[in-house]
């Protein structure tokens, strides 16, 4: 495992659980709004944390932490992800996986072997705008759809989420997203927050009124969604 970050405590990353978050290096997407650019670009420069060091930390947190979030980058690119998760599960922790869904065969294997307790999958945009939003030239949307349908029908606990960026998302996109994830039980729209760690600078967030409108559009098209990470002041994002 190429582990390049460890957040020792989080109350946010794993719903309803006290957890830690492990950051893996490398990704098959290059989303312009990604907050973890160091895990996507120039990955050979990242300082890695030895797996044994992470496992030793977890052993000391047995009975204190409830879960481990594995994020990235894109964790499903790690060739020894399954072996690492087995070691984490042996310590008694629940495991949450963050993924872009582009490796459905790996996602299915981990879920079917009961190694994953919760999956958080990004929905980048409407199918037509996926390559633009993911920052790559071509995307096989059948792979993304495969992961979406699997999560909806399998029974493992999951959520879909979209980070909403003014430069990439507009009202019509959420009509198409609703069609794409029809039947989803949990979907969140996350407000984009600009920072120096983003892959692309000078992107912008939609304000709360427009985000609420997106939620209404989703509801009109059969998908219940909630907002996450919203600043509820009067600040207007332009």
C-alpha positions in Angstrom: 0.0 0.0 0.0 1.3 3.4 -1.0 0.0 5.3 2.1 0.9 9.0 2.0 -1.3 10.4 4.7 -3.0 9.5 8.0 -5.6 11.6 9.7 -5.6 10.1 13.2 -9.1 11.2 14.1 -12.2 12.2 12.1 -15.8 12.6 13.1 -16.9 13.5 9.6 -15.4 11.1 7.1 -17.3 8.0 8.3 -21.0 8.7 9.1 -21.9 8.0 12.7 -18.5 6.6 13.5 -15.3 7.8 15.2 -12.6 7.0 12.7 -9.3 7.7 11.2 -8.6 8.3 7.5 -5.8 6.8 5.4 -4.8 8.5 2.2 -3.4 6.5 -0.7 -1.3 7.8 -3.5 -2.2 7.8 -7.2 -5.4 8.3 -9.2 -6.8 7.4 -12.6 -8.7 10.7 -12.7 -7.4 14.2 -12.6 -10.5 16.2 -11.4 -9.6 19.9 -11.5 -11.4 20.6 -8.2 -9.6 17.7 -6.4 -8.3 18.9 -3.0 -5.6 16.3 -2.8 -3.4 17.3 -5.7 -0.3 16.0 -4.0 -1.8 12.5 -4.2 -2.5 12.8 -7.9 0.3 14.8 -9.4 4.0 14.0 -9.0 3.2 11.0 -6.8 6.8 9.8 -6.8 7.6 12.8 -4.6 5.2 11.8 -1.9 6.6 10.6 1.4 5.2 7.3 2.2 4.1 6.0 5.6 5.1 2.3 6.1 2.2 0.0 6.3 3.5 -1.5 9.6 3.5 2.0 11.1 -0.1 2.5 10.3 -1.1 -0.9 11.6 0.8 -0.3 14.8 -1.2 3.0 15.2 -4.4 1.1 14.7 -3.5 -1.6 17.2 -3.2 1.2 19.8 -6.6 2.6 18.9 -8.6 -0.6 19.3 -11.5 0.2 21.5 -11.1 3.9 20.8 -11.7 4.2 17.1 -14.6 2.4 15.4 -13.7 2.7 11.7 -11.0 3.3 9.2 -11.7 5.4 6.0 -9.5 4.6 3.0 -9.4 7.3 0.5 -7.0 8.9 -2.0 -6.2 9.4 -4.7 -8.0 6.3 -5.8 -7.6 3.3 -3.4 -8.7 0.7 -5.9 -5.5 1.2 -7.8 -3.5 -0.3 -4.9 -2.5 -3.8 -5.7 -2.4 -4.9 -2.1 -5.5 -3.1 -1.0 -7.4 -6.3 -0.2 -4.6 -7.7 1.9 -4.3 -4.4 3.8 -8.1 -4.3 4.5 -8.0 -7.9 5.8 -5.4 -6.8 8.4 -7.5 -3.8 9.4 -10.6 -6.0 9.7 -8.7 -8.5 11.8 -8.2 -5.7 14.4 -12.0 -5.3 14.6 -12.5 -2.0 12.7 -15.2 -1.2 10.2 -13.9 -0.1 6.8 -15.2 2.7 4.6 -13.9 3.0 1.1 -13.9 6.2 -1.0 -13.9 5.5 -4.7 -14.6 7.0 -8.1 -16.1 3.6 -9.2 -13.9 3.1 -12.2 -12.7 -0.3 -11.0 -16.1 -2.1 -10.5 -14.5 -5.6 -10.4 -12.4 -4.6 -7.4 -15.3 -2.9 -5.7 -17.4 -6.0 -6.1 -14.8 -8.3 -4.8 -14.2 -6.3 -1.7 -17.9 -6.0 -0.9 -18.7 -9.6 -1.7 -15.9 -10.8 0.6 -17.4 -8.6 3.4 -14.3 -6.5 3.6 -16.1 -3.2 3.2 -18.8 -1.9 5.5 -19.5 1.4 3.7 -18.8 2.8 0.3 -18.7 6.5 -0.7 -18.7 6.8 -4.4 -18.2 10.1 -6.3 -20.6 10.9 -9.1 -18.6 13.5 -11.0 -21.3 14.9 -13.3 -23.9 14.0 -15.9 -22.5 11.2 -18.2 -21.9 13.6 -21.1 -19.7 15.9 -19.0 -17.9 13.2 -17.1 -14.5 13.4 -19.0 -14.4 17.2 -18.6 -15.2 17.0 -14.9 -12.8 14.1 -14.3 -10.0 15.8 -16.1 -9.3 13.1 -18.7 -10.0 12.7 -22.4 -12.1 9.5 -22.4 -14.1 7.6 -19.9 -15.8 4.3 -20.2 -19.2 5.2 -18.6 -20.2 1.5 -18.6 -17.6 1.0 -15.7 -19.1 3.8 -13.7 -22.6 2.6 -14.3 -21.6 -0.9 -13.3 -20.4 0.3 -9.9 -23.5 2.5 -9.5 -25.9 -0.4 -10.2 -24.0 -2.7 -8.0 -24.1 -0.5 -5.0 -27.8 0.2 -5.5 -28.7 -3.4 -5.7 -26.2 -5.2 -3.5 -27.2 -4.2 0.0 -23.9 -2.8 1.3 -24.2 0.6 3.0 -23.3 3.4 0.6 -23.6 6.9 -0.5 -23.2 8.8 -3.7 -21.8 12.3 -3.6 -21.1 15.1 -6.0 -18.8 18.1 -5.4 -20.6 20.9 -7.2 -18.4 23.4 -9.0 -19.8 26.4 -10.9 -17.5 25.9 -13.9 -18.7 22.3 -14.4 -22.2 21.9 -13.1 -25.5 23.5 -14.1 -29.2 22.7 -13.6 -29.6 20.4 -16.6 -26.8 18.1 -15.3 -28.8 17.1 -12.3 -31.7 15.9 -14.5 -29.2 13.6 -16.2 -27.5 12.6 -12.9 -31.0 11.6 -11.5 -31.5 9.3 -14.4 -28.0 7.8 -14.0 -28.4 7.0 -10.3 -32.1 6.2 -10.2 -32.9 4.2 -7.1 -30.1 5.6 -5.0 -31.0 5.7 -1.3 -28.4 8.3 -0.3 -27.0 11.1 -2.4 -25.2 14.3 -1.2 -24.3 17.5 -3.0 -21.1 18.9 -1.5 -20.2 22.6 -1.8 -16.9 23.1 -3.5 -14.2 25.0 -1.4 -11.3 26.5 -3.2 -7.8 26.1 -1.9 -4.2 26.1 -3.0 -4.2 22.3 -2.9 -6.7 22.0 -5.7 -5.4 20.8 -9.1 -6.9 23.8 -10.9 -7.0 27.2 -9.3 -9.7 29.9 -9.5 -12.7 27.6 -9.5 -15.9 28.7 -7.9 -18.7 27.4 -5.7 -22.4 27.8 -6.3 -24.2 29.6 -3.5 -26.8 28.0 -1.2 -29.8 29.2 -3.3 -28.6 27.5 -6.4 -27.6 24.3 -4.5 -31.1 24.1 -3.1 -32.5 24.4 -6.6 -30.3 21.5 -7.7 -31.8 19.5 -4.8 -35.3 20.4 -6.0 -34.4 19.3 -9.6 -33.2 16.0 -8.3 -36.3 15.5 -6.2 -38.5 16.3 -9.3 -36.7 13.6 -11.1 -37.0 10.9 -8.5 -33.8 11.2 -6.4 -33.8 12.5 -2.9 -30.6 14.4 -2.0 -29.2 16.4 0.8 -26.6 19.2 1.0 -23.3 18.7 2.8 -20.6 21.2 3.7 -22.7 24.3 3.0 -21.9 27.7 4.3 -25.2 29.1 5.3 -24.2 32.8 5.5 -25.1 35.4 3.0 -21.8 35.1 1.1 -22.4 35.1 -2.6 -20.0 32.8 -4.5 -19.1 34.4 -7.9 
